[in-house]
């Protein structure tokens, strides 16, 4: 019975490990995508400000 409990805990730990890994990968993808949106917004803002004679530092 103890051995079965250890095997179950091991299986649960492995499942949690895979779920955590998947979640981290998804967050990395989201962060990467968000950085592109931020850069695009920054470029658009610079363009608009430059068109009005200002600059965005």
C-alpha distance matrix in Angstrom:
0.0 3.8 5.4 5.1 6.3 8.7 9.9 10.5 12.4 14.2 15.3 16.5 18.3 20.0 21.0 22.5 24.2 25.9 27.0 28.4 30.2 31.7 32.8 34.5 36.2 37.5 38.8 40.5 42.2 43.3 44.7 46.6 48.1 49.0 50.8 53.0 53.9 54.8 57.0 58.6 59.3 60.8 63.0 64.2 65.0 66.9 68.8 69.8 70.8 72.7 74.6 75.7 76.7 73.7 70.8 67.2 66.2
3.8 0.0 3.8 5.4 5.0 6.3 8.7 9.8 10.5 12.3 14.2 15.3 16.4 18.4 19.9 21.0 22.3 24.5 25.7 26.6 28.4 30.3 31.3 32.6 34.6 36.1 37.1 38.7 40.7 41.8 42.9 44.8 46.5 47.3 48.9 51.3 52.3 53.0 55.1 57.0 57.7 58.9 61.2 62.6 63.2 65.0 67.1 68.1 68.9 70.9 72.8 73.9 74.8 71.7 68.7 65.0 63.9
5.4 3.8 0.0 3.8 5.4 5.1 6.2 8.6 9.9 10.5 12.4 14.2 15.2 16.5 18.4 20.0 20.9 22.8 24.4 25.6 26.9 28.8 30.2 31.4 33.0 34.8 36.1 37.4 39.2 40.6 41.8 43.4 45.2 46.3 47.8 50.0 51.2 52.0 54.0 55.8 56.7 57.9 60.1 61.5 62.4 64.0 66.0 67.2 68.1 69.9 71.9 73.1 73.9 71.0 67.9 64.3 63.1
5.1 5.4 3.8 0.0 3.8 5.4 5.1 6.1 8.6 9.7 10.5 12.2 14.1 15.3 16.4 18.3 19.8 21.2 22.5 24.1 25.6 27.1 28.5 30.1 31.6 33.0 34.5 36.1 37.7 39.0 40.4 42.1 43.6 44.7 46.5 48.5 49.5 50.6 52.7 54.3 55.2 56.6 58.7 60.0 60.9 62.7 64.6 65.6 66.7 68.6 70.4 71.6 72.6 69.7 66.8 63.2 62.2
6.3 5.0 5.4 3.8 0.0 3.8 5.4 5.0 6.1 8.5 9.8 10.4 12.1 14.1 15.2 16.3 18.1 20.0 21.0 22.2 24.1 25.7 26.7 28.3 30.2 31.5 32.6 34.4 36.2 37.2 38.5 40.4 42.0 42.8 44.6 46.8 47.7 48.5 50.7 52.5 53.1 54.5 56.8 58.0 58.7 60.6 62.6 63.6 64.5 66.5 68.3 69.4 70.4 67.4 64.5 60.9 59.9
8.7 6.3 5.1 5.4 3.8 0.0 3.8 5.4 5.1 6.1 8.6 9.8 10.4 12.2 14.2 15.2 16.2 18.4 19.9 20.8 22.3 24.3 25.5 26.6 28.5 30.2 31.3 32.7 34.7 35.9 37.0 38.8 40.6 41.5 43.0 45.3 46.4 47.2 49.2 51.1 51.9 53.1 55.3 56.7 57.5 59.1 61.2 62.3 63.2 65.0 67.0 68.2 69.0 66.0 63.0 59.3 58.1
9.9 8.7 6.2 5.1 5.4 3.8 0.0 3.8 5.5 5.0 6.2 8.6 9.8 10.5 12.3 14.2 15.2 16.7 18.4 19.8 21.0 22.7 24.3 25.7 27.1 28.7 30.2 31.5 33.2 34.7 36.0 37.6 39.2 40.4 42.0 44.0 45.3 46.3 48.2 49.9 50.9 52.2 54.3 55.7 56.6 58.3 60.2 61.4 62.5 64.2 66.1 67.4 68.3 65.4 62.4 58.8 57.8
10.5 9.8 8.6 6.1 5.0 5.4 3.8 0.0 3.8 5.3 5.1 6.1 8.5 9.8 10.5 12.3 14.1 15.4 16.5 18.2 19.9 21.2 22.5 24.2 25.8 27.0 28.5 30.2 31.8 32.9 34.4 36.2 37.6 38.7 40.5 42.5 43.5 44.5 46.7 48.3 49.1 50.6 52.7 53.9 54.8 56.7 58.5 59.5 60.7 62.6 64.3 65.5 66.6 63.8 60.9 57.3 56.4
12.4 10.5 9.9 8.6 6.1 5.1 5.5 3.8 0.0 3.8 5.5 5.1 6.0 8.5 9.8 10.4 12.1 14.3 15.2 16.2 18.1 19.9 20.8 22.2 24.2 25.6 26.6 28.3 30.2 31.3 32.4 34.4 36.0 36.8 38.5 40.8 41.8 42.5 44.7 46.5 47.2 48.5 50.8 52.1 52.8 54.6 56.6 57.6 58.6 60.5 62.4 63.5 64.4 61.5 58.5 54.9 53.9
14.2 12.3 10.5 9.7 8.5 6.1 5.0 5.3 3.8 0.0 3.8 5.5 5.1 6.2 8.6 9.9 10.4 12.4 14.3 15.2 16.4 18.4 19.9 20.9 22.6 24.4 25.6 26.9 28.8 30.2 31.3 32.9 34.8 35.9 37.3 39.5 40.7 41.6 43.5 45.3 46.3 47.5 49.6 51.1 52.0 53.6 55.5 56.8 57.7 59.4 61.4 62.7 63.5 60.6 57.6 54.0 52.9
15.3 14.2 12.4 10.5 9.8 8.6 6.2 5.1 5.5 3.8 0.0 3.8 5.4 5.1 6.2 8.7 9.8 10.7 12.4 14.2 15.3 16.7 18.4 20.0 21.2 22.7 24.4 25.8 27.3 28.7 30.2 31.7 33.3 34.6 36.3 38.2 39.3 40.5 42.4 44.0 45.0 46.5 48.4 49.8 50.8 52.6 54.3 55.5 56.7 58.4 60.2 61.6 62.6 59.8 56.9 53.3 52.5
16.5 15.3 14.2 12.2 10.4 9.8 8.6 6.1 5.1 5.5 3.8 0.0 3.8 5.4 5.0 6.2 8.5 10.0 10.5 12.1 14.1 15.4 16.4 18.2 20.0 21.1 22.4 24.3 25.8 26.9 28.4 30.2 31.6 32.6 34.5 36.5 37.4 38.4 40.6 42.2 43.0 44.5 46.6 47.8 48.7 50.6 52.4 53.4 54.6 56.5 58.2 59.4 60.5 57.7 54.8 51.2 50.4
18.3 16.4 15.2 14.1 12.1 10.4 9.8 8.5 6.0 5.1 5.4 3.8 0.0 3.8 5.4 5.1 6.1 8.7 9.9 10.4 12.2 14.2 15.2 16.3 18.3 19.9 20.9 22.4 24.4 25.6 26.6 28.5 30.2 31.1 32.7 34.9 36.0 36.8 38.8 40.7 41.5 42.7 44.9 46.3 47.1 48.8 50.8 52.0 52.9 54.7 56.6 57.9 58.7 55.8 52.8 49.2 48.2
20.0 18.4 16.5 15.3 14.1 12.2 10.5 9.8 8.5 6.2 5.1 5.4 3.8 0.0 3.8 5.4 4.9 6.3 8.7 9.8 10.5 12.4 14.2 15.3 16.5 18.4 19.9 21.0 22.7 24.4 25.6 27.0 28.8 30.1 31.6 33.5 34.9 35.9 37.7 39.5 40.6 41.9 43.8 45.3 46.3 47.9 49.7 51.1 52.2 53.8 55.7 57.1 58.0 55.2 52.1 48.6 47.7
21.0 19.9 18.4 16.4 15.2 14.2 12.3 10.5 9.8 8.6 6.2 5.0 5.4 3.8 0.0 3.8 5.4 5.2 6.2 8.6 9.9 10.7 12.3 14.3 15.5 16.6 18.4 20.1 21.3 22.6 24.3 25.9 27.2 28.5 30.4 32.2 33.2 34.5 36.5 37.9 39.0 40.5 42.5 43.7 44.8 46.6 48.3 49.5 50.7 52.5 54.2 55.6 56.7 54.0 51.1 47.6 46.9
22.5 21.0 20.0 18.3 16.3 15.2 14.2 12.3 10.4 9.9 8.7 6.2 5.1 5.4 3.8 0.0 3.8 5.5 5.0 6.0 8.5 9.8 10.4 12.1 14.1 15.2 16.3 18.2 19.9 20.9 22.2 24.2 25.6 26.5 28.3 30.5 31.4 32.3 34.5 36.1 36.9 38.3 40.5 41.7 42.6 44.4 46.3 47.4 48.4 50.3 52.1 53.3 54.4 51.5 48.6 45.0 44.3
24.2 22.3 20.9 19.8 18.1 16.2 15.2 14.1 12.1 10.4 9.8 8.5 6.1 4.9 5.4 3.8 0.0 3.8 5.5 5.1 6.1 8.6 9.9 10.6 12.3 14.3 15.3 16.5 18.5 19.9 20.9 22.5 24.4 25.5 26.9 29.1 30.4 31.2 33.1 34.9 36.0 37.1 39.2 40.7 41.6 43.2 45.1 46.4 47.4 49.1 51.0 52.4 53.2 50.4 47.3 43.8 42.8
25.9 24.5 22.8 21.2 20.0 18.4 16.7 15.4 14.3 12.4 10.7 10.0 8.7 6.3 5.2 5.5 3.8 0.0 3.8 5.4 5.0 6.1 8.6 9.9 10.5 12.3 14.2 15.3 16.6 18.3 19.9 21.1 22.7 24.2 25.8 27.5 28.9 30.1 31.9 33.4 34.7 36.1 37.9 39.3 40.5 42.1 43.8 45.2 46.4 48.0 49.7 51.3 52.3 49.6 46.6 43.2 42.5
27.0 25.7 24.4 22.5 21.0 19.9 18.4 16.5 15.2 14.3 12.4 10.5 9.9 8.7 6.2 5.0 5.5 3.8 0.0 3.8 5.4 5.1 6.1 8.6 9.9 10.6 12.3 14.2 15.4 16.5 18.3 20.0 21.2 22.3 24.3 26.2 27.0 28.3 30.4 31.8 32.8 34.4 36.4 37.5 38.6 40.5 42.1 43.2 44.5 46.3 48.0 49.3 50.5 47.8 45.0 41.5 41.0
28.4 26.6 25.6 24.1 22.2 20.8 19.8 18.2 16.2 15.2 14.2 12.1 10.4 9.8 8.6 6.0 5.1 5.4 3.8 0.0 3.8 5.4 5.0 6.2 8.6 9.8 10.5 12.3 14.3 15.2 16.3 18.3 20.0 20.7 22.4 24.6 25.7 26.5 28.6 30.3 31.2 32.5 34.6 36.0 36.8 38.6 40.5 41.6 42.7 44.4 46.3 47.6 48.5 45.7 42.8 39.2 38.4
30.2 28.4 26.9 25.6 24.1 22.3 21.0 19.9 18.1 16.4 15.3 14.1 12.2 10.5 9.9 8.5 6.1 5.0 5.4 3.8 0.0 3.8 5.4 5.2 6.2 8.6 9.9 10.6 12.4 14.3 15.3 16.6 18.5 19.8 21.1 23.1 24.6 25.6 27.2 29.0 30.3 31.5 33.3 34.9 36.0 37.5 39.3 40.8 41.9 43.4 45.3 46.8 47.6 44.9 41.8 38.4 37.6
31.7 30.3 28.8 27.1 25.7 24.3 22.7 21.2 19.9 18.4 16.7 15.4 14.2 12.4 10.7 9.8 8.6 6.1 5.1 5.4 3.8 0.0 3.8 5.5 5.1 6.2 8.6 9.9 10.7 12.3 14.2 15.4 16.6 18.2 20.0 21.6 22.8 24.3 26.1 27.4 28.7 30.3 32.0 33.3 34.6 36.3 37.8 39.2 40.6 42.1 43.8 45.4 46.5 43.9 41.0 37.6 37.2
32.8 31.3 30.2 28.5 26.7 25.5 24.3 22.5 20.8 19.9 18.4 16.4 15.2 14.2 12.3 10.4 9.9 8.6 6.1 5.0 5.4 3.8 0.0 3.8 5.4 5.1 6.2 8.6 9.9 10.5 12.2 14.2 15.3 16.2 18.3 20.3 21.0 22.2 24.4 25.8 26.7 28.3 30.3 31.4 32.5 34.4 36.1 37.1 38.4 40.2 41.9 43.2 44.4 41.7 38.9 35.4 35.0
34.5 32.6 31.4 30.1 28.3 26.6 25.7 24.2 22.2 20.9 20.0 18.2 16.3 15.3 14.3 12.1 10.6 9.9 8.6 6.2 5.2 5.5 3.8 0.0 3.8 5.4 5.0 6.2 8.7 9.8 10.4 12.2 14.2 15.0 16.4 18.7 20.0 20.7 22.6 24.5 25.5 26.6 28.6 30.2 31.1 32.7 34.6 35.9 36.9 38.5 40.5 41.9 42.7 39.9 36.9 33.4 32.6
36.2 34.6 33.0 31.6 30.2 28.5 27.1 25.8 24.2 22.6 21.2 20.0 18.3 16.5 15.5 14.1 12.3 10.5 9.9 8.6 6.2 5.1 5.4 3.8 0.0 3.8 5.4 5.0 6.3 8.6 9.8 10.6 12.4 14.1 15.4 17.1 18.7 20.0 21.4 23.0 24.5 25.8 27.4 29.0 30.4 31.8 33.4 35.0 36.2 37.6 39.4 41.1 42.0 39.4 36.4 33.1 32.5
37.5 36.1 34.8 33.0 31.5 30.2 28.7 27.0 25.6 24.4 22.7 21.1 19.9 18.4 16.6 15.2 14.3 12.3 10.6 9.8 8.6 6.2 5.1 5.4 3.8 0.0 3.8 5.4 5.1 6.2 8.6 9.9 10.6 12.2 14.3 15.7 16.7 18.3 20.2 21.3 22.6 24.3 26.0 27.1 28.5 30.3 31.8 33.0 34.5 36.1 37.6 39.3 40.5 38.0 35.2 31.9 31.7
38.8 37.1 36.1 34.5 32.6 31.3 30.2 28.5 26.6 25.6 24.4 22.4 20.9 19.9 18.4 16.3 15.3 14.2 12.3 10.5 9.9 8.6 6.2 5.0 5.4 3.8 0.0 3.8 5.4 5.0 6.0 8.5 9.8 10.2 12.1 14.3 15.2 16.1 18.2 19.9 20.7 22.1 24.2 25.5 26.4 28.2 30.0 31.2 32.3 34.1 35.8 37.2 38.2 35.5 32.7 29.2 28.9
40.5 38.7 37.4 36.1 34.4 32.7 31.5 30.2 28.3 26.9 25.8 24.3 22.4 21.0 20.1 18.2 16.5 15.3 14.2 12.3 10.6 9.9 8.6 6.2 5.0 5.4 3.8 0.0 3.8 5.4 5.1 6.1 8.6 9.8 10.6 12.7 14.4 15.2 16.7 18.7 20.0 21.0 22.8 24.5 25.7 27.0 28.8 30.4 31.5 32.8 34.8 36.4 37.2 34.5 31.4 28.1 27.5
42.2 40.7 39.2 37.7 36.2 34.7 33.2 31.8 30.2 28.8 27.3 25.8 24.4 22.7 21.3 19.9 18.5 16.6 15.4 14.3 12.4 10.7 9.9 8.7 6.3 5.1 5.4 3.8 0.0 3.8 5.5 5.1 6.2 8.5 10.0 11.0 12.7 14.4 15.7 16.9 18.6 20.1 21.5 22.9 24.5 26.0 27.4 29.0 30.5 31.7 33.4 35.2 36.2 33.9 31.0 27.8 27.7
43.3 41.8 40.6 39.0 37.2 35.9 34.7 32.9 31.3 30.2 28.7 26.9 25.6 24.4 22.6 20.9 19.9 18.3 16.5 15.2 14.3 12.3 10.5 9.8 8.6 6.2 5.0 5.4 3.8 0.0 3.8 5.4 5.1 6.0 8.6 10.0 10.6 12.2 14.3 15.4 16.4 18.2 20.0 21.0 22.3 24.2 25.7 26.9 28.3 30.0 31.5 33.1 34.3 31.9 29.2 25.9 26.0
44.7 42.9 41.8 40.4 38.5 37.0 36.0 34.4 32.4 31.3 30.2 28.4 26.6 25.6 24.3 22.2 20.9 19.9 18.3 16.3 15.3 14.2 12.2 10.4 9.8 8.6 6.0 5.1 5.5 3.8 0.0 3.8 5.5 5.0 6.1 8.8 9.9 10.3 12.3 14.2 15.2 16.3 18.3 19.9 20.8 22.3 24.2 25.6 26.6 28.2 30.1 31.5 32.4 29.7 26.8 23.4 23.1
46.6 44.8 43.4 42.1 40.4 38.8 37.6 36.2 34.4 32.9 31.7 30.2 28.5 27.0 25.9 24.2 22.5 21.1 20.0 18.3 16.6 15.4 14.2 12.2 10.6 9.9 8.5 6.1 5.1 5.4 3.8 0.0 3.8 5.5 5.2 6.7 9.0 10.1 10.9 12.8 14.6 15.5 16.9 18.8 20.2 21.4 22.9 24.7 26.0 27.1 29.0 30.8 31.6 29.2 26.1 23.0 22.8
48.1 46.5 45.2 43.6 42.0 40.6 39.2 37.6 36.0 34.8 33.3 31.6 30.2 28.8 27.2 25.6 24.4 22.7 21.2 20.0 18.5 16.6 15.3 14.2 12.4 10.6 9.8 8.6 6.2 5.1 5.5 3.8 0.0 3.8 5.4 5.3 6.6 8.9 10.1 10.8 12.6 14.4 15.6 16.8 18.6 20.2 21.3 22.9 24.5 25.8 27.3 29.2 30.4 28.2 25.5 22.5 22.9
49.0 47.3 46.3 44.7 42.8 41.5 40.4 38.7 36.8 35.9 34.6 32.6 31.1 30.1 28.5 26.5 25.5 24.2 22.3 20.7 19.8 18.2 16.2 15.0 14.1 12.2 10.2 9.8 8.5 6.0 5.0 5.5 3.8 0.0 3.8 5.3 5.0 6.2 8.6 9.8 10.5 12.2 14.2 15.2 16.4 18.3 19.9 21.0 22.4 24.1 25.6 27.1 28.3 25.9 23.2 20.0 20.4
50.8 48.9 47.8 46.5 44.6 43.0 42.0 40.5 38.5 37.3 36.3 34.5 32.7 31.6 30.4 28.3 26.9 25.8 24.3 22.4 21.1 20.0 18.3 16.4 15.4 14.3 12.1 10.6 10.0 8.6 6.1 5.2 5.4 3.8 0.0 3.8 5.5 5.1 6.2 8.6 9.9 10.5 12.3 14.2 15.2 16.4 18.3 20.0 20.9 22.2 24.3 25.9 26.6 24.0 21.1 17.9 17.8
53.0 51.3 50.0 48.5 46.8 45.3 44.0 42.5 40.8 39.5 38.2 36.5 34.9 33.5 32.2 30.5 29.1 27.5 26.2 24.6 23.1 21.6 20.3 18.7 17.1 15.7 14.3 12.7 11.0 10.0 8.8 6.7 5.3 5.3 3.8 0.0 3.8 5.4 5.1 6.2 8.6 9.8 10.5 12.3 14.2 15.3 16.4 18.4 19.9 20.9 22.5 24.5 25.5 23.4 20.6 17.8 18.3
53.9 52.3 51.2 49.5 47.7 46.4 45.3 43.5 41.8 40.7 39.3 37.4 36.0 34.9 33.2 31.4 30.4 28.9 27.0 25.7 24.6 22.8 21.0 20.0 18.7 16.7 15.2 14.4 12.7 10.6 9.9 9.0 6.6 5.0 5.5 3.8 0.0 3.8 5.4 5.0 6.1 8.5 9.8 10.5 12.2 14.1 15.2 16.4 18.2 19.7 21.0 22.7 24.1 22.0 19.7 16.9 18.0
54.8 53.0 52.0 50.6 48.5 47.2 46.3 44.5 42.5 41.6 40.5 38.4 36.8 35.9 34.5 32.3 31.2 30.1 28.3 26.5 25.6 24.3 22.2 20.7 20.0 18.3 16.1 15.2 14.4 12.2 10.3 10.1 8.9 6.2 5.1 5.4 3.8 0.0 3.8 5.5 5.1 6.1 8.6 9.9 10.5 12.2 14.1 15.3 16.3 18.0 19.9 21.2 22.2 19.7 17.1 13.9 14.6
57.0 55.1 54.0 52.7 50.7 49.2 48.2 46.7 44.7 43.5 42.4 40.6 38.8 37.7 36.5 34.5 33.1 31.9 30.4 28.6 27.2 26.1 24.4 22.6 21.4 20.2 18.2 16.7 15.7 14.3 12.3 10.9 10.1 8.6 6.2 5.1 5.4 3.8 0.0 3.8 5.4 5.0 6.1 8.6 9.8 10.5 12.2 14.2 15.2 16.2 18.2 20.1 20.7 18.4 15.5 12.8 13.4
58.6 57.0 55.8 54.3 52.5 51.1 49.9 48.3 46.5 45.3 44.0 42.2 40.7 39.5 37.9 36.1 34.9 33.4 31.8 30.3 29.0 27.4 25.8 24.5 23.0 21.3 19.9 18.7 16.9 15.4 14.2 12.8 10.8 9.8 8.6 6.2 5.0 5.5 3.8 0.0 3.8 5.4 5.1 6.2 8.6 9.8 10.5 12.3 14.2 15.2 16.5 18.6 19.8 18.1 15.8 13.5 15.1
59.3 57.7 56.7 55.2 53.1 51.9 50.9 49.1 47.2 46.3 45.0 43.0 41.5 40.6 39.0 36.9 36.0 34.7 32.8 31.2 30.3 28.7 26.7 25.5 24.5 22.6 20.7 20.0 18.6 16.4 15.2 14.6 12.6 10.5 9.9 8.6 6.1 5.1 5.4 3.8 0.0 3.8 5.4 5.1 6.1 8.5 9.8 10.5 12.1 14.0 15.2 16.7 18.2 16.1 14.1 11.7 13.6
60.8 58.9 57.9 56.6 54.5 53.1 52.2 50.6 48.5 47.5 46.5 44.5 42.7 41.9 40.5 38.3 37.1 36.1 34.4 32.5 31.5 30.3 28.3 26.6 25.8 24.3 22.1 21.0 20.1 18.2 16.3 15.5 14.4 12.2 10.5 9.8 8.5 6.1 5.0 5.4 3.8 0.0 3.8 5.5 5.1 6.1 8.6 9.9 10.5 12.0 14.1 15.4 16.2 13.8 11.2 8.4 10.0
63.0 61.2 60.1 58.7 56.8 55.3 54.3 52.7 50.8 49.6 48.4 46.6 44.9 43.8 42.5 40.5 39.2 37.9 36.4 34.6 33.3 32.0 30.3 28.6 27.4 26.0 24.2 22.8 21.5 20.0 18.3 16.9 15.6 14.2 12.3 10.5 9.8 8.6 6.1 5.1 5.4 3.8 0.0 3.8 5.4 5.1 6.1 8.7 9.9 10.3 12.2 14.4 15.1 13.4 11.0 9.3 11.3
64.2 62.6 61.5 60.0 58.0 56.7 55.7 53.9 52.1 51.1 49.8 47.8 46.3 45.3 43.7 41.7 40.7 39.3 37.5 36.0 34.9 33.3 31.4 30.2 29.0 27.1 25.5 24.5 22.9 21.0 19.9 18.8 16.8 15.2 14.2 12.3 10.5 9.9 8.6 6.2 5.1 5.5 3.8 0.0 3.8 5.4 5.0 6.2 8.6 9.8 10.6 12.6 14.2 13.0 11.5 10.3 13.2
65.0 63.2 62.4 60.9 58.7 57.5 56.6 54.8 52.8 52.0 50.8 48.7 47.1 46.3 44.8 42.6 41.6 40.5 38.6 36.8 36.0 34.6 32.5 31.1 30.4 28.5 26.4 25.7 24.5 22.3 20.8 20.2 18.6 16.4 15.2 14.2 12.2 10.5 9.8 8.6 6.1 5.1 5.4 3.8 0.0 3.8 5.4 5.1 6.1 8.4 9.8 10.8 12.2 10.3 8.9 7.4 10.6
66.9 65.0 64.0 62.7 60.6 59.1 58.3 56.7 54.6 53.6 52.6 50.6 48.8 47.9 46.6 44.4 43.2 42.1 40.5 38.6 37.5 36.3 34.4 32.7 31.8 30.3 28.2 27.0 26.0 24.2 22.3 21.4 20.2 18.3 16.4 15.3 14.1 12.2 10.5 9.8 8.5 6.1 5.1 5.4 3.8 0.0 3.8 5.5 5.2 5.9 8.4 9.9 10.2 8.3 6.2 5.5 8.6
68.8 67.1 66.0 64.6 62.6 61.2 60.2 58.5 56.6 55.5 54.3 52.4 50.8 49.7 48.3 46.3 45.1 43.8 42.1 40.5 39.3 37.8 36.1 34.6 33.4 31.8 30.0 28.8 27.4 25.7 24.2 22.9 21.3 19.9 18.3 16.4 15.2 14.1 12.2 10.5 9.8 8.6 6.1 5.0 5.4 3.8 0.0 3.8 5.5 5.1 6.1 8.7 9.8 9.3 8.5 9.0 12.1
69.8 68.1 67.2 65.6 63.6 62.3 61.4 59.5 57.6 56.8 55.5 53.4 52.0 51.1 49.5 47.4 46.4 45.2 43.2 41.6 40.8 39.2 37.1 35.9 35.0 33.0 31.2 30.4 29.0 26.9 25.6 24.7 22.9 21.0 20.0 18.4 16.4 15.3 14.2 12.3 10.5 9.9 8.7 6.2 5.1 5.5 3.8 0.0 3.8 5.5 5.1 6.5 8.8 8.4 8.8 9.4 13.1
70.8 68.9 68.1 66.7 64.5 63.2 62.5 60.7 58.6 57.7 56.7 54.6 52.9 52.2 50.7 48.4 47.4 46.4 44.5 42.7 41.9 40.6 38.4 36.9 36.2 34.5 32.3 31.5 30.5 28.3 26.6 26.0 24.5 22.4 20.9 19.9 18.2 16.3 15.2 14.2 12.1 10.5 9.9 8.6 6.1 5.2 5.5 3.8 0.0 3.8 5.4 5.1 6.3 4.8 5.5 6.8 10.5
72.7 70.9 69.9 68.6 66.5 65.0 64.2 62.6 60.5 59.4 58.4 56.5 54.7 53.8 52.5 50.3 49.1 48.0 46.3 44.4 43.4 42.1 40.2 38.5 37.6 36.1 34.1 32.8 31.7 30.0 28.2 27.1 25.8 24.1 22.2 20.9 19.7 18.0 16.2 15.2 14.0 12.0 10.3 9.8 8.4 5.9 5.1 5.5 3.8 0.0 3.8 5.3 4.9 5.0 5.5 8.1 11.2
74.6 72.8 71.9 70.4 68.3 67.0 66.1 64.3 62.4 61.4 60.2 58.2 56.6 55.7 54.2 52.1 51.0 49.7 48.0 46.3 45.3 43.8 41.9 40.5 39.4 37.6 35.8 34.8 33.4 31.5 30.1 29.0 27.3 25.6 24.3 22.5 21.0 19.9 18.2 16.5 15.2 14.1 12.2 10.6 9.8 8.4 6.1 5.1 5.4 3.8 0.0 3.8 5.5 7.4 9.0 11.4 14.8
75.7 73.9 73.1 71.6 69.4 68.2 67.4 65.5 63.5 62.7 61.6 59.4 57.9 57.1 55.6 53.3 52.4 51.3 49.3 47.6 46.8 45.4 43.2 41.9 41.1 39.3 37.2 36.4 35.2 33.1 31.5 30.8 29.2 27.1 25.9 24.5 22.7 21.2 20.1 18.6 16.7 15.4 14.4 12.6 10.8 9.9 8.7 6.5 5.1 5.3 3.8 0.0 3.8 5.7 8.7 11.3 14.7
76.7 74.8 73.9 72.6 70.4 69.0 68.3 66.6 64.4 63.5 62.6 60.5 58.7 58.0 56.7 54.4 53.2 52.3 50.5 48.5 47.6 46.5 44.4 42.7 42.0 40.5 38.2 37.2 36.2 34.3 32.4 31.6 30.4 28.3 26.6 25.5 24.1 22.2 20.7 19.8 18.2 16.2 15.1 14.2 12.2 10.2 9.8 8.8 6.3 4.9 5.5 3.8 0.0 3.8 7.0 10.4 13.2
73.7 71.7 71.0 69.7 67.4 66.0 65.4 63.8 61.5 60.6 59.8 57.7 55.8 55.2 54.0 51.5 50.4 49.6 47.8 45.7 44.9 43.9 41.7 39.9 39.4 38.0 35.5 34.5 33.9 31.9 29.7 29.2 28.2 25.9 24.0 23.4 22.0 19.7 18.4 18.1 16.1 13.8 13.4 13.0 10.3 8.3 9.3 8.4 4.8 5.0 7.4 5.7 3.8 0.0 3.8 7.0 9.7
70.8 68.7 67.9 66.8 64.5 63.0 62.4 60.9 58.5 57.6 56.9 54.8 52.8 52.1 51.1 48.6 47.3 46.6 45.0 42.8 41.8 41.0 38.9 36.9 36.4 35.2 32.7 31.4 31.0 29.2 26.8 26.1 25.5 23.2 21.1 20.6 19.7 17.1 15.5 15.8 14.1 11.2 11.0 11.5 8.9 6.2 8.5 8.8 5.5 5.5 9.0 8.7 7.0 3.8 0.0 3.8 6.3
67.2 65.0 64.3 63.2 60.9 59.3 58.8 57.3 54.9 54.0 53.3 51.2 49.2 48.6 47.6 45.0 43.8 43.2 41.5 39.2 38.4 37.6 35.4 33.4 33.1 31.9 29.2 28.1 27.8 25.9 23.4 23.0 22.5 20.0 17.9 17.8 16.9 13.9 12.8 13.5 11.7 8.4 9.3 10.3 7.4 5.5 9.0 9.4 6.8 8.1 11.4 11.3 10.4 7.0 3.8 0.0 3.8
66.2 63.9 63.1 62.2 59.9 58.1 57.8 56.4 53.9 52.9 52.5 50.4 48.2 47.7 46.9 44.3 42.8 42.5 41.0 38.4 37.6 37.2 35.0 32.6 32.5 31.7 28.9 27.5 27.7 26.0 23.1 22.8 22.9 20.4 17.8 18.3 18.0 14.6 13.4 15.1 13.6 10.0 11.3 13.2 10.6 8.6 12.1 13.1 10.5 11.2 14.8 14.7 13.2 9.7 6.3 3.8 0.0
